[in-house]
Amino acid sequence: MIRRVVGRCSLAGLLLATAGCAVTSPRVVPASTPEEPGFSFSAGQGSQSFSASQVAVATAAGEALGDLGLHDVNVRRDGTVVRCEAVTSDNRSASVTIRSLGGSSAASARVGWFGDEALSRAILERIAVRLGELPPQPVSQSPPSTPGSNPFFSRSAVPDAVMLRDQADAPYTDRVIP
């Protein structure tokens, strides 16, 4: 019995150690580390690292949201994370999450449910301007925004009345069919 268990464990270890067509490699390489400077956008969320402290980045984030015309700006601490939340002019929520990385900070911006890359980039660039990492730039009257459509509840989808028409018009809808 013990020999069978040892044999199965060694076979499983051998299969995981070798890379085959159906087995993924156990070594995971991150796509990007948060210490890298510059803007990155993934899964509806923009992120960038700053060389300033978390408190300085939080103050700059609150001011940057106000600069871009977002209203109801609320800055609060949530454990070790600082969150700056606001509302866009078209009533989408926007949030900037700031995490401390020792002497530097990592900020991530999310606008709406599915993300807005242009506005996330504008928020993080405005934070960099407020911190002095980028040269001063004028603030546009209307911030750049490319809100995406909702992939789950599309306005161009076929309405239920059309999609279920055959079932509604079918004869014998009140009878049980064996």
Buried (B, 14 or more C-beta within 10 A) or exposed (E): EEEEEEEEEEEEEEEEEEEEEEEEEEEEEEEEEBEEEEBBBEEBBBBBBBBBBBEBBBBBBBBBBBBBBBEEBEBEEEEEBBBBBBBBEEEBBBBBBBBBEEEBBBBBBBBBBBBBBBBBBBBBBBBBBBBEBEEEEEBEEEBEBEBEEEEEEEEEEEEEEEEEEEEEEEEEEEEEEE
